[in-house]
Amino acid sequence: MRSLISILDLSVQEIDELIDTACDIIENPAKYAEACRGRKLATLFFEPSTRTRLSFEAAMYELGGNVLSVSSADSSSAAKGESVADTAKTVSCYADIIAMRHPKEGAPYVAAKNASVPVINAGDGGHNHPTQTLADLLTIRREKGRFDGLTVGFCGDLKFGRTVHSLIGAMARYPDVRFVLISPEELKLPSYEKDVLKQKNIPYVQTTDLMEVMPELDILYMTRVQRERFFNEEDYLRLKDSYVLEPKKLAAARQDLSIMHPLPRVNEISVAIDSDPRACYFKQVLNGKYIRMALILKLLKEAGRI
């Protein structure tokens, strides 16, 4: 049974095909309005979410399907001690496809091994967030028209940022891509992620100074410092305002810079940036719905359920 746990589960060709399908959905929504009629998506969210959960649900509804939703661990049998494996087996009896978010790394993988329907990882701890990456890739394609030859700056929490880890893994498969890693020393990209870049001879630089590298960037991917990933409040408070993007800081930026953020933001991007034509983060939100529609279609077709 085909599931999506990591962005690396998809080939470059499959990603390009998903993006093409999403673009066709944008152009021809009526063509897909009944594509999943009679099918059910279960959204199992054991960690807080707004955009991801609602975009999965909106995606299924716009495909003509229905949704069964668990929006917190407290409202499920997980509160009684039910295992992820048993939850997956149970929900497979009711739904045709599952989207799962879980605070523990690897939980969606366990679910996929035990479910009899496709499972989509909607975020597992600090590990992976492949559908956010697909939304990011669709945004980059629509904004830049390509993936190759881009300089991508990641700024903020690169240690715990699952969206950063997933997007680096995806973009590293395209030619002539360069990464600029901007973070406090305590939140640097994990060494195992950098080892992959070294093995593939992909150029990257590390810095703590956003302003120094701003003129080089085609894309600036901002992230929040995630309170929920810290073991103590003091470290979070010390690091939370490390980078705050304000209009004056864009003076040296390229006119065609694309400013991205997986959201939610706290204060790392000033609301004054929202009206800048280079701001793409709310476009990412909308693109997330379209790419999830394309992914649901792909996995249900491969499972023989539509």
Secondary structure in CASP SS format (residue, H / E / C, confidence):
PFRMAT SS
TARGET T0000
AUTHOR 0000-0000-0000
METHOD secondary structure of the structure
MODEL  1
M C 1.00
R C 1.00
S C 1.00
L E 1.00
I C 1.00
S C 1.00
I H 1.00
L H 1.00
D H 1.00
L C 1.00
S C 1.00
V H 1.00
Q H 1.00
E H 1.00
I H 1.00
D H 1.00
E H 1.00
L H 1.00
I H 1.00
D H 1.00
T H 1.00
A H 1.00
C H 1.00
D H 1.00
I H 1.00
I H 1.00
E H 1.00
N C 1.00
P H 1.00
A H 1.00
K H 1.00
Y H 1.00
A C 1.00
E C 1.00
A C 1.00
C C 1.00
R C 1.00
G C 1.00
R C 1.00
K E 1.00
L E 1.00
A E 1.00
T E 1.00
L E 1.00
F E 1.00
F C 1.00
E C 1.00
P C 1.00
S C 1.00
T C 1.00
R H 1.00
T H 1.00
R H 1.00
L H 1.00
S H 1.00
F H 1.00
E H 1.00
A H 1.00
A H 1.00
M H 1.00
Y H 1.00
E H 1.00
L C 1.00
G C 1.00
G C 1.00
N E 1.00
V E 1.00
L E 1.00
S E 1.00
V E 1.00
S C 1.00
S C 1.00
A H 1.00
D H 1.00
S H 1.00
S C 1.00
S H 1.00
A H 1.00
A H 1.00
K H 1.00
G C 1.00
E C 1.00
S C 1.00
V H 1.00
A H 1.00
D H 1.00
T H 1.00
A H 1.00
K H 1.00
T H 1.00
V H 1.00
S C 1.00
C C 1.00
Y C 1.00
A C 1.00
D C 1.00
I E 1.00
I E 1.00
A E 1.00
M E 1.00
R E 1.00
H E 1.00
P C 1.00
K C 1.00
E C 1.00
G C 1.00
A H 1.00
P H 1.00
Y H 1.00
V H 1.00
A H 1.00
A H 1.00
K H 1.00
N H 1.00
A C 1.00
S C 1.00
V C 1.00
P C 1.00
V E 1.00
I E 1.00
N E 1.00
A E 1.00
G E 1.00
D E 1.00
G C 1.00
G C 1.00
H C 1.00
N C 1.00
H C 1.00
P H 1.00
T H 1.00
Q H 1.00
T H 1.00
L H 1.00
A H 1.00
D H 1.00
L H 1.00
L H 1.00
T H 1.00
I H 1.00
R H 1.00
R H 1.00
E H 1.00
K H 1.00
G C 1.00
R C 1.00
F C 1.00
D C 1.00
G C 1.00
L C 1.00
T E 1.00
V E 1.00
G E 1.00
F E 1.00
C E 1.00
G C 1.00
D C 1.00
L C 1.00
K C 1.00
F C 1.00
G C 1.00
R H 1.00
T H 1.00
V H 1.00
H H 1.00
S H 1.00
L H 1.00
I H 1.00
G H 1.00
A H 1.00
M H 1.00
A C 1.00
R C 1.00
Y C 1.00
P C 1.00
D C 1.00
V C 1.00
R E 1.00
F E 1.00
V E 1.00
L E 1.00
I E 1.00
S C 1.00
P C 1.00
E H 1.00
E H 1.00
L H 1.00
K C 1.00
L C 1.00
P C 1.00
S H 1.00
Y H 1.00
E H 1.00
K H 1.00
D H 1.00
V H 1.00
L H 1.00
K H 1.00
Q H 1.00
K C 1.00
N C 1.00
I C 1.00
P C 1.00
Y E 1.00
V E 1.00
Q E 1.00
T E 1.00
T C 1.00
D C 1.00
L H 1.00
M H 1.00
E H 1.00
V H 1.00
M H 1.00
P H 1.00
E H 1.00
L C 1.00
D C 1.00
I E 1.00
L E 1.00
Y E 1.00
M E 1.00
T C 1.00
R C 1.00
V C 1.00
Q C 1.00
R H 1.00
E H 1.00
R H 1.00
F C 1.00
F C 1.00
N C 1.00
E H 1.00
E H 1.00
D H 1.00
Y H 1.00
L H 1.00
R H 1.00
L H 1.00
K C 1.00
D C 1.00
S C 1.00
Y C 1.00
V C 1.00
L E 1.00
E C 1.00
P H 1.00
K H 1.00
K H 1.00
L H 1.00
A C 1.00
A C 1.00
A C 1.00
R C 1.00
Q C 1.00
D C 1.00
L C 1.00
S E 1.00
I E 1.00
M E 1.00
H C 1.00
P C 1.00
L C 1.00
P C 1.00
R C 1.00
V C 1.00
N C 1.00
E C 1.00
I E 1.00
S C 1.00
V H 1.00
A H 1.00
I H 1.00
D C 1.00
S C 1.00
D C 1.00
P C 1.00
R C 1.00
A E 1.00
C C 1.00
Y H 1.00
F H 1.00
K H 1.00
Q H 1.00
V H 1.00
L H 1.00
N H 1.00
G H 1.00
K H 1.00
Y H 1.00
I H 1.00
R H 1.00
M H 1.00
A H 1.00
L H 1.00
I H 1.00
L H 1.00
K H 1.00
L H 1.00
L H 1.00
K H 1.00
E H 1.00
A C 1.00
G C 1.00
R C 1.00
I C 1.00
END
